Amino acid sequence: MANIDYSEKIPNNVDLASDRKLQRALEEWQPNFLQWWQEMGPDGFQQDQIYLRTAVSVDRDGWAHFGHVKMPDYRWGIFLTPGDENRLIHFGDHLGTKAWDQVPGEYRNMLRRIIVTQGDTEPASVEQQRRLGHTAPSLYDMRNLFQVNVEEGRHLWAMVYLLHKYFGRDGREEAEALLERRSGDPDSPRILGAFNEPCTDWLSFFCFTTFTDRDGKYQLRALSESGFDPLARTTEFMLTEEAHHMFVGKTGVERILQRTARLAKGGDVLNQGGIPFEMVQRAVNFWYSVSLDLFGGEDSSNAATFFGAGLKGRDREMEQAEHSGLNETFKLEKFAPDGTMTVEELPLRRAMNEVLREAYVKDCDKVVKSWNRALEAEGTDFRLTLPHKRFHRAQGVYAGLHFDPQGRFVTPDEWEKRKDDWIVNDRDRDVLANLMTEAVVKPGEFAGWIAPPPRGIDGQPLDFEYVKFHSGSPYAE
């Protein structure tokens, strides 16, 4: 079913009404979700009308409807791409067998773990970004922030649907726990490290949506290959929405670079209220490196198991020459504490995290090249670089070791001396906090540290009222 039924309490295209037990369970979870949204969603903007995009079908073309909506009234729901009853598993040990429409008993715990880990990232990012609206550089950017937020909320619904429908009591308990953990909470943090990092300024937000959401793209691509058909169909549609999040990040950083390049022609950028190039580079270094950790260890028995079981494939698995993963190896660099490097040959299945990470690295490199083309067009000599994948890693074979942005081994003492030159530091955060003290809320106006975009949203002009503030809002005229 391609179209989405918005007449239901929970919008869906999975014929939820025919499964009354599941419908009741999700309707019981819904108030808890809405309470979480009020407490941990965008702070201070729940009564305002936001020009949001809402899915109306899961078709590739023409699936979105635009209109002003209060965020708590956004129609979160359950949207799967149409199924194929003849779909086969196309990798791993079950290669060529029929895809599962129910959870195989032997893989129940593994599948639940995969779904919970993915699901936990969705509310985490909303929590990380909840106060950014108060320093938005324009109504255009404020609206884009809130669009990202509501879609992350819908992605949480996507995972919760799978937990409720296919995992019984265990799934219901996991769905509740997704609303109980909190980003950065010392006692109950989110599962993955990058989703506990503070994201309190717009440079961080744009880097997060460029790099961390791009990790999400590759995780979802790998899961869209899954032999568990409901998971594959769910993540396929999530990828459609994820594309906008990466667009927001990529174009946001580009607009900062454009403004900085223009200010640099007049002298010191910081004195003119801009963000220095070097600070952008440190933010790129930080968010890219913590996002690399999200793929997991380079040598992973879990990755091998997930692939062999047909639960999680590679990026574009159907384009691979061979799908069993049994007949190839992967050369993996390892370092001793003194910096001595050796190369180990791994069975390919154990290196599946690294295979996915390599695809991500190539994609990120394309993004940085596009930013550098924008810098060239502005007539500046500065160029951004991606740090080496060894740099600033807390997971895998590089954890506990130190490397400079070029990937050269450095001692702990040298790291301590140089780290503030390489990653965002407290001084940078203070500078950004002083630059971003209030929201720019007049239609068509933009903060002095970012350039306007070339065009508006959905064909609207840049001075369109993308956010309509309620009469009691401090931002209302």
C-alpha positions in Angstrom: 0.0 0.0 0.0 1.7 3.3 -1.1 -0.8 5.9 0.3 -0.9 6.7 3.9 -4.2 6.7 5.9 -4.3 9.9 7.9 -7.9 9.2 9.2 -6.4 6.9 11.8 -5.2 8.0 15.2 -1.8 6.6 14.2 -1.3 7.3 10.4 0.0 4.3 8.6 0.1 2.3 5.4 0.3 -1.1 7.1 -3.4 -1.7 7.7 -3.0 -1.2 11.4 -6.7 -1.3 12.0 -6.8 -5.0 11.1 -4.5 -5.8 14.1 -6.4 -4.5 17.1 -4.0 -5.9 19.7 -1.1 -4.1 18.0 -3.1 -0.9 17.5 -4.1 -0.8 21.2 -0.4 -1.3 22.2 0.8 1.5 20.0 -2.0 3.8 21.1 -0.9 3.2 24.7 2.7 4.1 23.8 1.6 7.2 21.9 0.9 9.4 25.0 4.3 8.5 26.4 5.9 9.6 23.2 4.0 12.9 23.1 5.0 13.5 26.7 8.6 12.8 25.8 8.3 15.2 22.8 6.9 18.0 25.1 9.7 17.5 27.6 12.6 16.8 25.3 11.6 18.1 21.9 12.3 21.6 20.6 12.3 23.9 23.6 9.8 26.8 23.6 8.3 26.3 20.1 5.6 23.8 20.6 2.7 26.3 20.0 4.1 27.8 16.9 3.1 27.0 13.3 6.0 25.5 11.4 6.0 25.1 7.6 6.6 21.3 7.7 6.7 18.6 5.1 4.5 15.6 5.8 4.6 12.3 3.9 1.4 11.5 2.0 2.6 8.3 0.3 5.8 6.2 0.1 6.1 6.6 -3.7 9.4 8.1 -4.8 7.8 11.1 -6.5 5.3 13.5 -5.1 5.1 12.0 -1.6 5.4 15.2 0.4 2.8 17.8 1.4 3.8 21.2 2.8 1.8 23.3 5.3 2.0 25.1 8.6 1.6 22.7 11.5 2.2 22.8 15.3 4.9 20.3 16.0 2.9 18.3 18.6 0.2 18.0 16.0 2.6 16.5 13.4 1.2 13.3 12.1 3.8 10.8 13.1 3.1 7.3 11.9 4.2 4.0 10.4 5.2 4.0 6.7 6.7 1.0 4.9 7.5 0.8 1.2 5.4 -1.8 -0.7 6.4 -5.4 -0.2 7.3 -8.1 -2.7 6.1 -11.5 -1.7 8.7 -13.1 -3.9 11.7 -11.2 -2.4 14.7 -13.3 -1.7 17.6 -13.0 0.8 20.5 -12.0 -1.3 23.5 -12.3 0.9 24.9 -14.5 3.8 24.2 -18.0 4.7 20.5 -17.9 3.6 21.4 -16.5 0.1 18.6 -17.3 -2.4 16.0 -18.3 0.2 12.7 -16.4 0.7 12.9 -13.2 2.8 11.3 -13.5 6.3 8.1 -11.8 7.1 8.4 -13.0 10.7 11.3 -13.0 13.0 13.4 -16.2 12.8 13.6 -17.6 16.3 17.3 -18.1 16.2 17.9 -14.5 15.3 15.4 -12.9 17.6 17.9 -11.4 20.1 20.2 -10.1 17.3 17.4 -8.5 15.4 16.0 -6.8 18.5 19.5 -5.5 19.3 19.8 -4.0 15.8 16.4 -2.4 15.9 16.9 -1.0 19.4 20.3 0.5 18.6 19.0 2.2 15.5 15.9 3.3 17.3 17.9 4.9 20.1 19.7 7.3 17.8 16.4 8.9 16.7 15.2 10.5 19.9 18.8 11.2 20.9 19.4 13.7 18.1 16.2 15.5 19.0 17.4 15.8 22.6 20.8 17.0 21.5 19.2 19.8 19.4 16.3 20.8 21.5 17.5 24.3 22.4 18.9 25.4 19.0 15.8 27.2 18.0 16.6 30.0 20.3 19.7 30.9 18.3 18.5 30.1 14.8 20.2 32.3 12.2 16.9 32.7 10.2 13.4 31.4 10.0 14.5 29.3 7.0 17.1 27.6 9.3 14.7 27.3 12.2 12.2 25.6 10.0 14.8 23.1 8.7 15.9 22.3 12.3 12.3 21.5 13.2 11.7 19.5 10.0 14.8 17.3 11.0 13.4 17.0 14.5 9.9 15.8 13.6 11.3 13.3 11.1 13.7 11.9 13.7 10.6 11.5 15.8 8.9 9.6 13.0 12.0 7.4 12.6 11.6 6.5 16.3 8.0 5.4 15.5 9.3 3.2 12.6 11.5 1.2 15.0 8.9 1.1 17.8 6.4 -0.4 15.3 8.8 -3.2 14.6 9.4 -3.8 18.3 5.7 -3.9 19.2 4.6 -6.0 16.3 7.4 -8.6 16.2 8.9 -8.9 19.7 6.0 -9.1 22.2 6.5 -8.1 25.8 10.3 -7.7 25.3 9.6 -5.3 22.4 7.2 -3.2 24.4 9.7 -2.9 27.2 12.4 -1.8 24.8 10.0 0.7 23.3 9.5 2.3 26.7 13.2 2.3 27.4 13.8 4.3 24.2 11.8 7.2 25.9 13.6 6.8 29.2 17.3 7.2 28.2 18.6 10.7 27.7 21.4 12.1 25.5 24.4 12.9 27.7 22.7 11.7 30.9 25.5 10.2 33.1 23.2 7.6 34.6 21.1 6.7 31.6 22.9 7.8 28.4 22.0 7.0 24.8 23.6 3.8 23.5 26.1 5.2 21.0 28.8 7.8 21.9 28.1 10.5 19.3 24.5 10.8 20.5 25.7 11.8 23.9 27.9 14.7 22.6 26.6 18.2 23.2 25.2 19.9 20.1 24.6 23.4 21.4 25.5 25.6 18.5 24.6 25.8 14.8 28.1 24.9 13.5 27.8 21.7 15.4 24.3 21.1 14.2 25.3 21.5 10.5 28.3 19.2 11.1 26.1 16.7 12.9 23.6 16.6 10.1 26.4 16.3 7.5 28.4 13.6 9.2 26.3 11.8 11.9 23.2 11.7 9.8 25.3 10.4 6.9 26.4 7.5 9.2 22.6 7.0 9.6 22.3 6.8 5.8 24.8 4.0 5.6 23.4 2.1 8.5 19.9 2.4 7.0 21.2 1.3 3.6 22.8 -1.8 5.2 19.5 -2.6 7.0 17.5 -2.0 3.8 19.2 -5.1 2.5 18.0 -7.2 5.4 16.5 -10.6 5.0 13.9 -9.6 7.6 11.5 -7.9 5.1 9.6 -5.5 7.5 13.0 -4.0 8.6 14.1 -3.6 5.0 10.9 -2.0 3.9 10.9 0.4 6.9 14.4 1.6 6.4 13.9 2.2 2.7 11.4 4.9 3.4 13.5 6.3 6.3 16.3 6.9 3.7 14.0 9.2 1.8 13.6 11.5 4.8 17.3 11.1 5.8 18.3 12.8 2.5 16.9 16.1 3.7 18.8 16.0 7.0 22.1 15.7 5.1 21.1 18.5 2.7 20.5 20.8 5.7 24.0 20.0 7.1 25.9 20.1 3.8 24.4 23.4 2.7 24.6 24.9 6.2 28.3 24.4 6.4 28.7 25.7 2.8 26.8 28.9 3.7 29.0 29.4 6.7 32.1 29.0 4.5 30.8 31.4 1.9 30.1 34.1 4.6 33.5 33.6 6.2 35.2 33.9 2.8 33.4 37.2 2.1 34.2 38.6 5.5 37.9 37.6 5.2 38.3 40.0 2.4 37.6 42.8 4.9 40.0 41.7 7.5 39.7 39.7 10.7 36.7 37.4 10.4 36.0 37.1 14.1 36.0 40.8 14.7 33.3 41.1 12.0 31.1 38.5 13.6 32.0 35.6 11.5 33.3 32.0 12.1 37.0 31.6 11.3 37.9 28.8 8.8 40.1 27.1 11.3 37.1 26.7 13.7 35.0 25.2 11.0 37.9 22.7 10.3 38.0 21.8 14.0 34.3 21.2 14.1 34.6 19.0 10.9 37.4 17.0 12.6 35.4 16.4 15.7 32.0 15.4 14.3 33.5 13.3 11.4 35.7 11.4 13.8 33.0 10.6 16.4 30.7 9.6 13.5 33.4 7.1 12.3 33.1 5.4 15.7 29.4 4.7 15.0 30.2 2.0 12.6 31.8 -0.1 15.4 35.0 -2.1 15.5 37.0 -2.8 12.4 37.3 -6.5 13.5 33.9 -7.5 14.6 32.4 -10.9 15.3 28.9 -9.3 15.6 29.3 -7.8 12.1 30.2 -11.2 10.8 27.2 -12.8 12.5 24.8 -10.1 11.3 26.0 -10.6 7.7 26.0 -14.4 7.8 22.5 -14.4 9.2 21.2 -12.1 6.4 20.2 -9.4 8.9 22.5 -6.6 7.7 24.2 -6.3 4.4 26.7 -4.0 2.7 26.0 -0.7 1.1 24.4 -1.6 -2.3 24.8 -5.3 -1.7 23.2 -6.2 -5.1 26.1 -4.5 -6.8 28.7 -6.7 -5.2 30.3 -9.4 -7.2 30.0 -12.1 -4.6 27.4 -12.3 -1.7 28.5 -14.9 0.7 31.4 -13.0 2.1 33.3 -16.2 2.6 35.8 -16.2 -0.2 37.6 -12.8 0.4 39.8 -11.2 3.0 40.4 -7.7 4.2 43.7 -6.1 5.1 43.5 -4.4 8.4 46.1 -2.1 9.9 46.9 -2.4 13.6 49.1 -0.3 15.9 51.0 -1.2 19.0 51.2 1.3 21.9 54.6 2.5 20.6 53.2 3.2 17.1 54.5 0.2 15.4 52.1 -0.9 12.6 51.3 -4.4 11.4 48.8 -5.6 8.8 46.5 -8.4 9.6 44.4 -10.3 7.0 40.8 -10.7 8.2 38.0 -12.9 6.8 35.8 -10.4 5.0 32.8 -11.0 7.1 34.6 -9.9 10.3 35.5 -6.6 8.5 31.9 -5.7 7.4 31.9 -2.7 9.7 35.0 -1.4 8.0 33.7 -2.1 4.5 30.6 0.1 5.4 32.8 2.7 6.9 35.0 2.9 3.8 31.9 3.6 1.7 31.0 6.4 4.2 34.5 7.9 4.0 34.3 8.2 0.2 30.9 9.9 0.5 32.2 12.3 3.1 35.2 13.1 0.9 32.8 14.1 -1.9 31.1 16.5 0.5 34.3 18.2 1.5 35.3 18.5 -2.2 32.0 20.3 -2.9 32.7 22.7 0.0 36.1 23.4 -1.4 34.6 24.2 -4.8 32.4 26.7 -3.0 35.5 28.2 -1.4 37.3 28.4 -4.7 34.3 30.2 -6.2 34.6 32.8 -3.4 38.2 33.4 -4.4 39.8 32.2 -1.1 42.8 29.9 -0.8 41.6 28.1 2.3 40.6 24.5 1.8 38.9 22.0 4.2 40.3 18.5 4.7 38.9 15.3 6.1 41.1 14.0 9.0 42.5 10.5 8.6 40.2 7.7 9.9 42.7 7.0 12.7 42.2 10.4 14.1 40.4 10.9 17.4 38.9 7.5 17.6 37.3 5.9 20.7 36.1 2.6 19.1 38.0 -0.1 17.3 41.7 -0.7 16.7 42.6 2.9 17.1 40.9 3.5 20.5 43.4 4.4 23.2 46.0 5.6 20.7 46.6 9.1 19.3 47.1 10.2 15.7 47.3 13.7 14.2 44.7 14.7 11.5 47.1 13.2 8.8 47.0 9.9 10.5 50.5 10.0 11.9 51.1 8.4 15.3 51.7 10.9 18.2 52.4 10.4 21.9 49.9 11.1 24.6 51.9 14.2 25.6 51.9 15.6 22.0 48.2 14.9 21.8 47.5 16.9 24.9 49.6 19.8 23.6 48.0 19.9 20.1 44.4 18.7 20.6 42.9 22.2 20.9 44.4 22.9 17.5 42.7 19.9 16.0 39.2 19.5 17.5 36.6 21.9 18.9 37.6 23.2 22.3 36.2 25.3 25.1 37.5 28.5 23.6 35.6 27.7 20.3 32.4 27.0 22.2 32.7 30.3 24.0 33.2 32.1 20.7 30.2 30.4 19.1 28.0 31.0 22.1 28.9 34.7 21.9 28.1 34.8 18.1 24.9 32.9 18.5 23.1 34.7 21.3 19.6 35.1 19.8 17.4 33.9 17.0 16.9 36.0 13.8 13.2 35.9 13.3 12.4 38.6 10.8 11.4 36.9 7.5 14.2 37.2 4.9 16.9 38.2 7.4 20.0 36.1 8.3 22.6 36.2 11.1 25.9 37.8 10.1 27.9 34.5 10.3 26.0 32.7 7.6 25.1 33.4 4.0 21.5 33.1 2.7 20.7 30.0 0.7 20.2 30.4 -3.0 16.5 29.6 -2.8 13.7 28.9 -0.4 11.8 25.8 0.6 9.1 24.2 -1.7 9.4 27.1 -4.1 8.7 29.7 -1.5 10.7 33.0 -1.4 13.5 33.5 1.2 11.3 36.0 3.1 8.4 33.6 3.4 7.1 33.2 7.0 8.4 29.7 7.5 7.6 29.9 11.2 4.4 31.7 12.5 4.8 32.5 16.2 1.8 32.3 18.5 0.7 35.5 20.2 2.3 34.7 23.5 5.7 33.9 22.0 8.6 36.2 22.8 9.4 36.1 19.1 5.9 37.4 18.0 5.9 41.0 16.7 
